[in-house]
């Protein structure tokens, strides 16, 4: 597979593009480096010395489905399918997270989700299957416990799990600490809702519904926002689209993705490469947009020091560099991106265009 250094090179070159002709040429010149699920799964099968049949046996996915991905293209449509493939290929949790975030557009394995925690433990021990994960999880699936947010850091919980050596000790740890396994995305929810409230154009209280109407955000995104509050981040494309509806810039979208357990905008994804180019161009012409966003967030966020510090850095950078702004107005980030994608006429852009 192509080296990760390619991501850095393409990212820098995308930021240097001056117009749509430049970005179109870059997409053409680096075509072989862009993420391609068909190439990836064929590579994994070859590297692991497997056949369609053996992978089907190890993963629990039908041989015909695997064969179709390898010969005709297409990709898995559920997060669990990627996890099944991880078990089938004998991957560790880090490798599965790469596959989930880069190729699936899903959030990485989250150890505060009990099933994900089971998968992390089994994947890193090696020699287990997805069915083993289901069996281990189902030992507790009927149990009821009080759902509340526990302040333990996710990485701390991951570290505690990683040093457990036997299944019995793992089961005992889970049973004694069920309250820890409550998947929350509190920082993501805080950041997103703060951004929504900060973008309202009137004084006083307002609901997410009223602000979405004012901003022209499609009703379907209200469900996305609600699910995030319940600890269920959406797929990557929806989260990026929501960020564009809220006039988020590169750093802001990257923070949104990071808080959802995903990687930053990736230059080896053709559409995200275009976004990197377009948002960089906007930030150079209109540095007042990220400044305004940061200042508005600072006015509404109270408790999350992590996000507040991020906003303060943006304000300080703006003040230190004394940026000047273009006289040409921009209607919205969403419309700007939409026009560029339509002009480039990329087949892969259909899903994002439908959402923005």
N, C-alpha and C positions, 0 to 999 in steps of 0.2 A: 504494500500500500504506500501511497505518497507520504513523504515526511511531513510532520507537523509544522516544520519551519515554513512550509508553503503557505500556511494560514497567515503568518506574520507578514510575509512578502506580499501576498495578495491584498491584505488589509491596508498596508501602507500605500500600495499602488492605487487602490480604490479611493483612498483619501486624497490622492494627488490629482485625480481626474478632474478636468475643468468643465467638461460638458458631456452630453449623452453619447457623442461619437467616441469619446475617450473610454467611457465605461463599457460601451458595446465592444470596442476593440479589446479591452481587458478581459471581458467575458469570453471572447473568442480565443485569445492567446493562452489563457489558463484553463481552457475547457477540460483538459484531462485531470486537473487537480480538484475539480468540484466534487462534492459528496454525491455518491451514486450507490444506492442500496443494492442494485443488481451486481455491481462490481464487488461491493463489500462482502456480500454473503457468499459469492463464488470464491472470493479470496479466502474467507474463513474456512469454507469446506475443504479447499485445497490444502491450506496450511495445517489443518487438523487431520488430514488424510482420511476424510470421511466420504461416504456416498450419500445420496438422497435418503436411502433406506436407513442407514445407520444414524443419520441426524434425526430422522423422523422417530426412530426408536428411542433415542436419548432425550429428545425434547418433548415428545408427545404431540407433535404437529404432523399433519398428514404429509405423506411423501409427495403427493400431487401438488400440494400448496407450495412446498419447498421447491419442487421442480419448476413450478410456474414462476416463482420469484427469480430463479436462476436463469431461466431461458427466455422468459417473456417480459420480465420487469414487474413492477408493482411492489408493494411493501406491506408489512403487517399493519393491521388497523386497530390493534389494541395494545395497551401497555404490557399486559401479561404475556402476550405473544413474544415480545422482545425478551422478557425475563425467562420464558421457556427456552428460547434460543440460547440465552446465556448459560443455562444449566446444560443444554445439549452440547454446547461447545466446550464445556468445562472451564468457563471464564470465572474470574474472581469478581467481586462486587464493583471494583473500579472499572473494569472492562465493560461490565453490564451498564454502568452509569454512562460511560462514553456512548455506547450504542443507544441507550434510551434518550439521551439529550441531543446527540448529534443527528442520529438517523430517525428516531421516532418522534422527536419534538415533545417528549414527556419529561416530567420532573424526575430527578435521580431518586434512587432508593432512599427512603426516609425512615430512619430507625425509630422514630416515634410512632410510626405506623407498624402495628404488631406484625402483619404479614410481611412487610418489607424488612423488618428486623430479622425475622426468621430466614428470609432469603439471603440477607447479608451474611448471617452467621454460617449458613450452609454453603453458600458460594465460596466464602473465604476458607472454609475447611476443606472443600473439594471432595469429589467422589459422590455427590448427592444429585438427586433429580428434582424436578419441579413437583412431582408427586410427593416426594419426601417433605417438601416445604408445605404443601397442602395438608399432609397428615399431621405434621408438627403444629401447624396453626390451628387445625380443627380440634385439637385437644382442648383449646380454650375458646373456640368460636361460640360455644353456647353460654359461656360465662357472661354475667352482667356486672359492670362496675361503674362507679360514679365517674363521669367524664369531666375532668377539670384540667386546666393547664398547669403543668408543673414546670418550675423555673430551671430545671436542669438543662444545660446546653446540649444540643443534638450531638455535637462531636464528642462530648464527655460520655454520653450514653453509648455512642458507637465504640469508643475506646473500652468501655466496661464490657460490652458484648464480645469484642474481638479477642479478649484474653480468656474467655470461657472455653474450656477444652473438651468437655463431654456433653452429650445430649441431656443427661440427667441434670447436670449443673446449670445448663441453659434453661431447662424447664423450671428448675427451682428459682432461678433468677427472675424469670418472667412472672411466675406465680407470686413472688414476693414484691414485685415492682410493677404490677399491672397499671397503676395510676400514671406511670411514666409514659406508657404507650398510647398517647393521645395526640394524633397528628394535628398540629396547629401551624398556621402560617401567619402568626400574629403580626410580624413585622411587615409582611407583604400586604396584609389587610390594612394595617395602619397607614402605610405609605400610599396605597391606592386610594383609600377613602379620603386621606388628607389631600391628595392631588385633585380628586373630584370636587371636594368642598372648596379648595383654593381657587378653582377655575370658575366658580359661579360669579356672575356679574352684578349681583345685588346683595344688599346687607341682610342680616338676619338668618335664622335657621332655614334649612332646606333639606329635602329628602334626596336620596340617590336618584330616585325616579324623576323628580323635577329637574335636577341638574342634567341628567342624561337627555331629557327632552330639550332643555335649553341648548346643550352642546350638539344636538343632532346625532346623539349616539344611539344606534339601533337598539330596540327593546331586548334583543337576545343577549346583549352584554350585561343587562341588569341581572340575569340569571348567573352569568359568569362571576360577577362581583359577589353575588350572594353565596355561590359555591366556594369561592375563595375564603369567605368568612367562616364557612363550615369546614375548612381544612382540605378543600379539593381544588388545587390549581388546575386551570384548563391546559389544553395543548398549547404549545409554543406560539403557533400562528395566531390564535385568538388573543393571547396576551400581548403580542406585538401590535396587533390591530387595535386593541383597546388603548395601548400606549400612544399610537398615532392619532386616535380620536381625541386624546387629551393633550395633543401638541407636545408630547415628550420628545426630547432630543436623544442623541446617542447614549450619553452617560445615564440619563434617566431611564431609558428602556433597558439598558444593561443592568441597572440596579433592580428594576422590576423583575427581570429574568433571574438575577442572582437570588433575590428573596424568594422566588418560586422554586429554587433548587435546580435551575437551568444554567447553561453557559451563556456568556455574552454573545452579542451578534457575531456570527461566524462568517468570515470572508470566503470560506470554502462552500458556502451555500449561495447559489447564484442570486436568489432574491435578496438575501441578507447582505450580500456584497453590494447590490444596488442601493440598499437602504444606507449602508455605511457611506457610500459616495454621496447620496442625496442629503443625508442629515449633516455630513461634514460641510457640504456646500452651504446649507442653510445657516449653520452655526457661524461660518465665516462672514456671511452677509448680514445675518441678524443675531448677533450675540445677545441682544436684549431679550430674546425668547427664553434661553436657559436661565438668565438672570431673573427675569420676571417670575418664572416658575419656582425658582429657589426661594425668592423673597416671599411669594405667596404661601409656599409650604411652611416657611418659618413662622408665618403669622397664624397658622392653624394647628401645627403640631406642637404638642406639649411634652410628651413623655419619652419618645423614642430618640435617645441621644445619638444613636448610630445614623439615623436619617438626618437629624438636625445638623450633625457635623458635616455630612455630605453636602448639604445645602449651603452651609457656611463656607465651605471650600470653594464652591462655585462663585459665590458673591465676592470672596476675597480675590479669586483669580481675575474676575472681571475688573475689579477696582485696580489691581496691580498693573494689569496690561492696558488699561485705558482704551478698551475696544471702541471702534467707531462702527456705526450701523449704516447699511445701505438705505438709500432713499426709496428704493422700490419695495412696496409693501407686499406681504405674503398673506393670502387669505387664511390658510390653515396648513399645518404640516400634512394633514391627511390628504387635502386636495393637491398639494405640491407633489407628494409621493405618488399619488394616483396618476397624475398627468405624466410623470416620468415613466412609470410602469407601462402605461398605455402607449407611449411613444416608442418604448423599446420593444413592445409586442412580444413579451416572453411567455411561452406556454406555461411555465411553472408559476406565473404570477396570478393565475386565474383564482385560486383559493383566497389569496390575500385581497385581491381586487374586489371580490364578492363581499368581503367583510368591511372594507373601508369605502 
